[in-house]
Amino acid sequence: MYRGRLERDLKLWVKGGLLDGSTADRLLAEYDARESSFSLGRVLMIIAALLVSAAALLLVAANWEAIPRTIRLGGIIALIWGAYLGGGWLAARGAPRLSAAFLVAGTLFFGGAIALVGQMYHLSGDATQAMLTWFAGAVAAAALFRSGAVTAVAGFLAFAVSGVDWGETLGPPSDLLVWLMPLLAVVVLLLARYTGASRARHLAYLQAVAWLFLLYMENDGRVTAFAIAAGGAICYLLATLRISPLHAMARQAGSAPAFYSYLVLLGGLFVLHFENQTVGGTLVLGIVTLAVAIGGIVLSGRDNGAVRYLAYAAFAAETLYLASETVGSIIGTSGFFLVSGLVVALVAWMVLRLERRFSGAATKVEA
């Protein structure tokens, strides 16, 4: 998405005489050369590693009983070390895509080995412990080789650990899961920062968001829902307001802090809708949600596309919800739409005036 927008902007700047064509080509080539940029070849290589790993594990599992125990254990160890050593050798030779594929395969082999060895030696333990061991191995491999691909695998394994633990209880979340989920999110976040896997940070953020709503499942009620919404609002304002002491730090981290805090805020309001049982409360929550949607557009609409589209969706969904819940005549519903339209038009007029004033002030300062 960003590359396509960057390429379009570069073409417009070249056409407008702001940039020469050779410089634009070099800028685009520099972006494509970054490790974090999208590469179809890298994606296909990882998919190939996943398929080969699955084929190898299924082949071993299908002939498990026919293979002597010593050969089983030696073969599993050889698969794991062969994949990791091959990945390290390829990384040293300057082949990062093949290296990532080998490292991902080694991590998958390690997970399959946990299950096969546990079955072979009848080791005691539950699925959560096995998944935690797999996650720890993935974290160690990602840190050792500074692999962004293995970091992403570790991020997905963090979700798998949480899902397995929740599935074993089939009820309220266990005490282990309540403190384990934020710990896993912190580990993935630190690992992503260490390995430079910027996209893997989103897995840690999503894990943290899921943990908040897990807390709501354990302590459901208006107080918990309101606390989630209030916490999201505070974090969002700290990330977006220029007077905030954390604004510069949030800007350096990209659009993620504002987006995920805004997501938590809207999620808290969404849960409050289910907690509310009165018509008056529905109206108040509707007005607050619409105000939050408009506030997100005003504060982040220009610089943060993720927040902008989320605010659009929230505004549309809340408008339709209020229309469906309105008890009264069609005139009453149309009046609601009329008032909402006038409010949005007024906000739009104020934003346009402020943008013109700010742009004029910036021009004077540059002059």
N, C-alpha and C positions, 0 to 999 in steps of 0.2 A: 504493500500500500504506500509506504513512505517513498520507496524507490520510484514508483510511477509518478507520484506528485513531484519529487525532486527532478525527474527527467522533464516533466512538463514545464516546471518553473525555469529550468536551464534553457529550454528551447525558447520560452518567452523572453528571457533576458538576452539571449543571442539575437533574436529577431528585433528587439528594441534597441540594440546597440550598446547594452550595458555590459556585455561579456562577449569575448570572441569565441568562435567555435572550438578551437583547440583547447582552450582552458576549460570549457564546459565538458568536453570529452574526457579530459584528465580528471576533473572532479568526479564525474560519474564512474570512471574506472577506479578511482581511489575508494569510493564507497563500495563498489562491487568486490574489491580486494579485502575488505574487512571480514574478520572471522565471524562477526555477528550478523552479517548481511545474509539475505536469503540466497540459497544456491540449490537449484533443482538437482544437480549432481550429488550434492551432499545428502539431500533428502532421500534420493533413490538409493544411495549407498547404505544409509541407515536402515531403510526398508529391506534391502537385500540382506543385511546383517540379521535383522529380526527373523526373516524367513529361514535363513540358513540355520540360525540358532534353534528355532522351533523344530526344523527337520531333524537336526542332530539329536535333540532331546527326545523327540518322539521315536526315532530309530533306536536309541538306547533303551527307552522305556519298553518298546515292543519286544525286545530281545533280552530283557533284564534277567529273567530267570535262567536263560541259557548261558549267560556269561559268568565265569568264575568270579568269586567275590574280590580276589586280589586284582584281577584285570579290571573289574568295574571301578574300584577305587583309583587305580593307577590311570585309567582312561579319563575319569572325571578330572583328576588333578592335571593331567596333560592338556585337556581341552582348555581349562581355565588359564593355566600358565602360558600355554601356547598363544592364546588370544591376547593376553596382556602383554607378553613379550613382543609379539608381532606388532601390536599397536604402538608400543614404545619405540621399536625399531623403525617403523614407518614414520612416526612423528619426527625422529631424528634425521630421517632421510628427506624431510620436507614434503610428506604426503599426508596432510591433515585429514583429508576426507576418508582415505582408506584407514588411517589410524583410528578415527572416530568409530568407523564400522567395526574394527577389530575389538576396540575397548567396550563398545556396547555389547558385542557378542560375548566377550568374557564376563561381563556383568550378568548377562542372562544365563550363561553357563553356571555361574556361581549360585544363582537362585535355583536353577534346576538341580544342582548338586545337593543343596540343602534338603530338598524334598526326597531325592533318591537315596542319599546316605541315611537320612532319618528313617526311611522305610526299610533299608537294608539292615540296619543295626537296631531297629525298633527303639529309637531314642524317644524319651518322654519329652513332652512339651506341647504347647498349643500353637495354633496357626499364627497368632500375634507375635509370639517369640520368634518363629521362623521368619516372618516378614521383617521384624526388627533387625535380625541378623543379616538378612539380604540388604536392607537399607543401609546398615552400617558398612557392609562391604562395598556398596556402590559409592558411599560418601568417601571412603578411604581411597578407592580407585580414582574418583574424580579429583580429589585433592592431590594425589600422588602424580597423576599425569596432567593435571590442570585441564581437564577435558570438559568442554561445555556440553557435549552430547551426553556424557555419563552424568553430568549434573542434572540435565533434564530427566534422565531415567530415575535419578534419586528423588527428584520432585514428584514424579508420578508414583514412585514407591511409597512416599510419605502419605499420599492419599490412599494407597492400597493398605498400608498399616492401619490407618484410621477406619477404613471400610471393613477390614477383617475384624477388628476389635468390636466395632459397632454391630456387625452381623452376628458375632458370637453371643452377644447379650440379648439381641432382638427385643429390646425394651429401652428403658432409660439409659443414657450413656454411663459407662463405668467411670469410676474415679480415675483409673489409669488413662482413659481417653481424654478426660477433661484437662489434665496437665500435659499429656503427651502431644496433643495437636499443636499447641503454640511452640513447644520445644522443637518439634519437627520443622515447623515453619521457620523458626530462627536459624536452625542448622542449614536448611536449604538456602535461605537468604544469604547467610555468611558464605556458604559454598559458592553461590552464584557470583558474589562479589569477588571472591578469591580467584575463580576460574575465568571471570570475564563473560560469563553466560548471562547476558542482560535479560534475555527473554525468559530464562528460568525463574527470574524473580517473581514473575506473575503467578507461578505455581505456589510460591510461599505466601503471596498476598491472598490468593484464593483460599489457601489452607487457613489463614488467620480469619478470613471472613466466615468460612464454614464453622470455625471454632466458636465465633460469637453466637451464631444461631444454634449451635449445639448447646451452649449455655442457656439459651432461651428454652430449648426443649427440656432441659433439666429443671429450670426454674421459670416455667411459663407463667405469664401474667403481665399486666399493664406496666408494672414498675420495671421489669426486665426489658420489655419492648421499648419503653420510653428511654431507659438508660442507653440502649443500643443506638437509638435515633439521636439522642443528645450527644453521645460520644462521637458518632459519625459527623454531626454538625460541627462540633468543636474542632475535630481533626481537619475537616474540609476548610473551615475558615482559617485555621493556622497555615494550611498549605496554599491558599489562594490570595488572602489579603496581603497587600504590600507592606502594611504596617506590622505584620506578624514577624517575630524574630526567627521563625522557621521557614519563612517564604523562600529565601535564597537557597536553603538546603533542599527544599521540596522542588524548586525549579531545576536544580542540578540533577535530581533523581528522575526528571522527565514528567510525564503526565500521570504516572501510576499513583502517586500519593493522593492527588486530588480526586482521581477517578474512583479509587477503591474506598476512600472515606465518604465520597458522595454516594457510592453504592451501598455502604453500610447505613447511611442516613435514610436513603429511600427504602432499604430493607426494613429498618426499624418502623418507619411509617406504614409500610405494607402490613407488618405484623400487628400494628396498632389497629388497623382496620378490622382485623378478625377479633381483636379483643373488645372492640366497641359494640355496644348493643342498642344504642339510642340514636334517634334521628338527628337530634341536635349534635351529638358527638360526631356522627358521620359528616355533617355539614362543616363542622369545625376542622375535622381532619382533612376534608376535601380542600378547604381554603388553604390550610397549612401546606398540603402537598403541592397544590398549584403554585403557591408562593415559593416553595423550595425549588420547583422545576424552573420557574422564571428566574429565581436567584442564581441557579446553576448556569443558565444561559447568559445572564448578565455578567457574572464573575468569570466564567471560563469559556464562554461561547466562542470567543475569537481564537484563543490559544490552545484549547484542549477539545479536540473533536470528539473524543470518547465521552467526556462529560456532556458535551452539547447534544449528542444523539441520545444519550441516556435520559437527559432532561426532556427532549422531545417526546420520547417514548412514555416517560412518566406523566407528562402533561396530557398526552392523548389518552392514555389508559385511565387516568383519574377523571378526565372529562366524561369519558364513556361510562365509567362506573357511577359517577354522580347522576348522569342522565338516566341510567337504568334504575337507580335507587330513588329517584325523585317521585314522591307521592303527590300527585296533583294533576292539574290540567296541562295541556300542551303549551298553554301560554306561560305557565310557570317555568317549564323547561326552556322555552325559547328566551324567557327573560334571563335565566341563568347564563345561557350562551351569549346573550347581548352584553350583560355586565362583564363576563369574562373577556369578551372581545374588546370592550372599551378599556378594560384594565390593561390588557396586553398591548393595545395600541398606545396607551399612555406611557407604559414602560418603554416600548420601542422608541417613541418620540424622545423620551428623556435620555435613553442610551445613545441615540444618534446625536443629540445635542452635546452630550458629554464627550463622545468620540471626536466630534468636530473641534470642540474646545481644546481637548488634549492634543490633537494633531496640530492645531494652530499654535499652541504654546510650544510644542516641540520644534516646529519650523522656526519660530522666533529665536529659540535658544540656539539652534544650529546657525542661524544667520548671525 
